[in-house]
Each structure stands twice: as structure tokens, then as C-alpha cells.
Amino acid sequence: MKKTLKLLTILMLSAFVLTGCGTKSGKAIVKVNDKVITQGDYDKLFNQTVKNPSLQAFGLDSGNVDKNSFMYIMIKDKVVNELIIRSLIDEEVKKRHIVVSKKDTDAEMKEILDKVGSKAKFKEVLKKNGVSMKEFKQDLAQEVKMKKLVDTLQRVSITEADAQKFYNENKDKFKYPDRVRASHILVSANPEEIKQTLKADKKNENLSNAELDKLVSKEMAEKLKTAQKLLAEVKKDPSSFAAVAKENSDDVASAKQGGDLGFFGKDEMVEAFSKQAFSQKPNTISDIVKTPYGYHIIMVTDRKAAGVDTFDNVKYEIILYLENEQKVKALDDFISSLKKYAKIDYVNNDYTPTDVAKALQKQESQAAASSQKTDSSKEDKKSKK
């Protein structure tokens, strides 16, 4: 539960964060009050949506999609609905003179990175969800707008008594497994990232893949040498670990804390890192550990057996969780109200909710008929035996 709560400020409200407008096709598909949603807007958001790894399991590919499939129709409905919400929200933001500055987005980005732990970890989260850092940054201003809008809708006030009640009713959610506390020094070394950086350099544009791979191997070897040098330094004087981490670790967030990552469970770190940390005794330093982030030197500082977090330890996280829960509800209600009174004209009938509903019903009927046919076939085979 604690881990979930820590990530809440990133995830809550972000369900409403949408991509910017596309320009591939200016042909209108929906008109929302005085604003037009184009085919290009739809294509861009659809393509981004199907990049999500959880949808790739269904065989979706933006370049080769069966437009009669159940999943395609579901996603189409979701994308159109999100674009309509985006249009209504943008209109409301202008009415209320809500402005988002670079300072606002920088502060939001810092808060997110602090909660995730490091820029490297955050990039990994984005990668798993098929989102580039560039795409995320483009959407960040929209999220800040949403938060500012929510603040104008309803004053949210959660008391300590509210938090205590939630804690008492949900103690199972505050259980934690065996945990260790560790610090680390990271020397960033990801072969793919190094290769992309080399490719971006104009002086390397004529190099073959084999030549690029050779340069990558050379740089990885240099990174390893750096890690080995740092390892020798802290092995010689373990009391210098925090100072060496502050000065040299590429994990900027933890480096500020002398490399301290706090307590974590086995499933909260990549496998190689976690396996090593949980095999160590307190006040011991590992050899070099390689993960997708690079080369780590790990110092375990404490261990805790499984248990339940006390109320005092999670009080402020619960308050934040409950505040965000109320904000999401307020935003949900507000969006429903905006849609109810908006003039929404489906210029292209393919995108109307009624047509989408009919298409879904057709798919469900076909699936049911197919299932019934399969069951009948099985029964026939049994009777013949």
C-alpha cells in the first residue's frame, strides 16, 4: 500500500492527460461547441494508445489494425471520448484564465522524479508503458492545467481522523514484506542508450552497425573501469561511501542522500539489484552489480522483517491519497456536467457513440455464436464416441 500511495500523485488525475493535437489530417470528425476534432487528432492519440505494452498482447499495431475487431472498437470509443474531454477542458481552462508556466511544469517534474527515485527509474516506467520522455513532457503541462482546474472546483479538506478511519479499515493494505535498506553508487551504462547517443552525433552518421557496436563496447568498458575504481575506493574506506556516492553516483536523487534508497521490498527493484541486496548483511558492500541502468555498488545498511506500517508512518500518505481521491471525483463530476451541456456534433458518423455501441453488440453476438458453435461441436464429438 505504501508503495502505491507514494506513486499516487503521479497516477491520479493522469488518466485525463491526453496527447496534443495532430496535424496529419485536418478533416473534422467531431465538433465540440465551437472547436473541431480532426482525423489527425484521432490518429495521433490512437497510435499512442496502441503502443501501450498491455495492448500489444492483443496483437494491436497502429499500422495493421482490424477495424472490425472488438479491441479496436473499444479503443476507438475511448480515444474519441478522451479527445472530447480534452476539448471541453481546454475551453474551460481558457474561461477561467488558468495559465501554466515553465516554473509550474519544472516543479511538477521534480516532484515526480523525487517520488519515483531517479530519472533512470522514471525512464524505465515510461519505457514499460510505451511512452517517450518527449511525449511525457508534452503532456505534463496539460496535467498541471488539470490540477489547477481541480483546485478551482472544490476545496478538499482531509482530517487526521479521516486518515485514521481509513487506516483502521484497511490495515491489510499497509502490510509490508521483508525489507532492506540500502545505499548505492550508480555508473549509468545502458548499451542501447549509448548507441542512440552515438547515432545522434553527426560525426558518426556514416558508421556501420558493427562499428557503432564497437564504440558502444568501448564506452561500456570505460564505464566498468570507473565503477571498479569507485568500488576499490569504498572497499578501502567504507565510511566514505556516502561522500563518494554524493560526488559520483549517476542516480541524482539518491546521490543527494549519500546514495540512500531507503527501505524496499524484493519486488521494488530490478531482479539483479534486489537479489544482491537481499543476500547481504548490514554494513557490507557488494561487488559490482550490472542491471539495465548500469553498474551498481550496493551497501546494505539495515534490514526489517515483514510487518505492518504504523499509522504515524503512513498518515500523510493516506491524507494525500484521500485528497486525490476527492479531487478525481470532483473532476469526474465536472467533466460529466460539461459533456451534458456541451453541443457535441459527430461530423463523421463512424465515431458516434450509437454506431460504436452497435458495432460492439455485433462483436459480442458473433463471439457468443462462435462459442456456442464450439460447444455444440464438442458435444457432437462426445456423442459419437
N, C-alpha and C positions, 0 to 999 in steps of 0.2 A: 504493500500500500504506500509505504513511504516513497519508494522509487516513482510510483505513478503520480503521487502528489507533486513531487519535485518537477516533473515534466509537464504538469498541468498548464502552467502559464504559456507553454509553447503550443500545446494542442487545443486547449479550449479556445473558442472563437475562430480558430484557424480553419475549421470546417467551412467557413464562409469566405475564405480567401480564394480569390479566383485569378486567373491569368489576365493579362492585358489584352486589349483588342487586337485582332489580327487584321491583315490588310490583303490577304490573298484574293479575296473576292468581296466586292462591295455590294453584292446582291442581297437585298433585305430578306430576312426570313421571319422576323418578328419585330413589331413596333410596340414600344413601351412608352405610353404617354407621348412625348414628342421625340423620343430617342429611338434610333434604329439599331437592331442587332443584325449583323450581316452573316453571310455564309462563311466569310473568313474568320469572324469571331468564333463561330461554332467549330470550324475545322481545327483552329489552334487549340481550343480547350479540349476538344475530343482527343486530339493527338497526344496532348499532355496526359490526359486521364488514362488512356490505354497503355501508357508507358509504365504505369504502376506495376511492380512485380507481382502483386497479388492478383492482378487481372491477366498477366501473361500466362498464368496456369490454365486459363480458359482458351488459350490459343489466339488471343486477340492481337492483331497487328494493324496499326493505323493505315498501312499501305495495302492490306489484303483482308478486308472485313466482310463477312457475310451479313448484309444489311437486313436479312430476314431472321437472323438468329435472336434468341431470347436475350442474350447478354448485350448485343448491340442495341436493341430497342430500349433496354433498361438504362444503358449508359446515355443514349440519346436523350431520353427523358430527363435524366439527371443534369446533363450538360445544359440543355435549354433552360431548365428551371434555375440553374446557377447563374446563367447569363442574365436572366430576367431580374433576379435578386441583385446582381451587380449593378444593373442599370438603375433600379429603384434606389439602391443605397447611394450611388454616386449623386443622384438627383437630390436626395435628402441631405447629403453632406454639404452640397453647394448652398442649399436653402439655409442651413444652419451656420454657414460661413466657417466650417471646420477646415483648418489648414494643417498640413503635416510638413514639418521642416526636416532638413538633413539631421539636425540635432536629435529630433524625435526618433528617427529610424536608427541612428547610431546607438542611441540609448537602448532601444528595443533589441538590437542585435547583440549588444554587450550582455544584456540580461539573459538572453537565450544561451549564448556561449558559456556564461558563468554557470548556468543550470545544467547544461549538458556536460560540462567539464573541460572541454577543449575544442578548438576549431577542427582538429583532426577527427574527433569523435562525431562532431556535428556533420562533417562532410560524409562520414560513413552512414549516418542516419539518412541523409539526403540521397546518397547513392542507393541504399536499400529500397528507397521509395521512388527511384527513377526521376529524381529532381536535381537539376544542377544548381550550384551556388548562385549563378547568374539569375536563373529563374526564380529562386527563392528571394533574392534581394529585390527583384522587380515586384514581387508580391508583398513584401514587407510593409511598404508604405500603405498599401490597402488595408493590411491588418491593423496598423496603427490608427488609420481612419475609423475602422470599425470599433476599436476600443474607445476612441474619443467620442464616437457617436453614442455608444452604450452609456458612457458617463453622463450624457445629457438626457438620457431616457428615464433613469431611475436611480435614486440614491440607495446603495446597498450597504447594509449595516449588519454584521455578524458579531454576536457577543461571545464571550468566553463560555457562557452557559450553553449556547447553541453548539459550540465546538465540543464541549464535554458530553452533551447528549449524543452527538454523532459518534464520538469515541466509544461511549458505553454500549451503543447499539451495533457497533461494527468492529469489535476488538479483534476478530479473526483477520481483518484486513491489515492489522498492524503487527502481525506475526512476522518475524524475520528468521532466515536460516542461519547456519554458521557463517560468521563473517570474519574477515581480516581487515586490518588497517595497514596500508602500505604507502610508501612514497616511491616515486620512480624518476629516473632521468631518461628522457626520450631523445634519440637522434633520429629525426624523421628520415625515412628511406623507403619509399614506395616505388618500385620499378616502373609501373605504368605512369605515375605522375611525373617521374623524372623523364621518361620518354616523351611525354606530351610537352613538357617544358623545352626539351631539346628540339622537338619538331617545330615549336613556335619561333625558335631563333632562326632568322633568315640565313645565317651562315651555314645552317645545316640542311637547308631545303633540298639539296641535291644528293644527300646521303641515302644509301640503300637501307633497308630494314636491318640487314646484318651489321652494317656499320653503326647504325643507331644503337642496336643491342650491345655492341662492343663498348660504346660510350656509356651506356647505362650500367653495364657490369663494372666498368672502371669507377664510376661515381659511387656505386653501391659498395665497392671495396674501400673507397676513401671514407665513406660513412662508417663502415665497420671499424676501420682503424681509429676513427675519432671515438667511437663507443668503447673500444678496447683501452684507449688512453685514459678515458674518464673512469672506467672500471678499475684500472690499476691505481688511480688516484684515491678513489673512495675505499678500496680494499686496504690500502696503506693506512688511511686515517678515516675510519667510519664516522667519526664525529663531524667530518667536513661534508657529509652527504647533502645536507640542506643547502649549504653555501654553494656547492658545486651544481646542484640542481637549479638554484636561482640563476646562476650565471650561464649555464649551458643547455638546460633542457629545452627542447622544441615544443613541449606541451606548455604553452604560455600560461594558461590558467593555473595549473598545479605548480608551475615553477615559482610563481609569486608566493606560494605557501611552502617553499622549500621542497617541492615535489610531492607534497602530501595529497593523497587521493581520498582520504577519509576511510570509513568502513564500507565494505562492499561484499555482496554475496557472490557465489561462484558463477551465476548466470549474468552478472552485470559487467563482466569484462570479456574480451575475446579469449577463446579457449586456451591458447598457449600462455597468455599472461596469467589467467586465473589459475591454471594448473600449477604453474611455478609458485605463485604467491601462496596458494593453499598448502603447498608442500614444505614451506619454510617455517622455521621457528622465529619468534620475535627477536628483533635486533640482529638479524642476519641479512647478508647481501647476496643476491643471486649472481650467477654468471650472466652473460648477455642472452637476452630472450628476444627472438625475432617474431614479429607479428606483422600484419598488413600495414601498420603505422610506421614500422621501422624497428630500430634496435633499442631495447629497454634494459635498464639496470634497476632491479627491484630491491627495496629494503622494507621488510615487514617490521612493523613497529608494535602491533598489538593483535590480539585475537579475541573474539567473543562467541560464546556458544549460542545456539538458537534460543529465541525468547520472544517477548512482546515489548514493543516500544511503550514507554510510559507516556501518559497524557502530556506532561510538560515538554517532552521531546518533540511531539508532533503537533502541539497546539496551534502554532502559527501556520503550519502547512494545512491543517484542517480548515482554519479560518479562510485561508486563501482559496482552498478548494470550494468551500460553500459560497464564498463571494462570487467566484467564477461561474458556479452553477446557476446562481441567481441572475448573473449578467447574461448568460447564454439564454436563459428562459425569457428574460426581458427582450433580448434581441429577436428571439424566435417569434414572440408575440407581436413585436413591432413589424417584422417582415410580413407576417400573416395579414396584419392590418393594411400595410402598404399594398400588398397584392390584391386584397379585397376591393380597395377603392381605386386601383390603377386601371387605366384603359389599356388593355393588352390585346393587340391585333396580330393574329398569326397570319402573316402575309403568305407564307408557304404552308399549305395545308398538311404537308408531311410532318410538320412539327407540332401540330395541335395536340393537346392532351387527349382528346377523344379518339383521334386516329392512333395515337400511341397505345391507349388502353385497348382498342380493338385489336391491334397487332399483338399485344401481349396475350390477350384472351385466345387468339388464334393459335399462338405458340403453345399455350398451356393445354388447349384442346388436342392439338396434334401430339403433344408429349403424352397425354393421358391415353389417347387412342393407341399410340405406339406401345405403351406399357401394357395395355390390355391385350393387344395382339401377341406380345411376347409371352404373357402369362398363359394365354389360350394355347399357344404353340407348345409350351412346356407340358400343359395338361394332356394334350393330344399324344405327345411322346410317351408320357407315363402310361396312358390307357392302352397304347399299342404294345407296351412291354407286358 
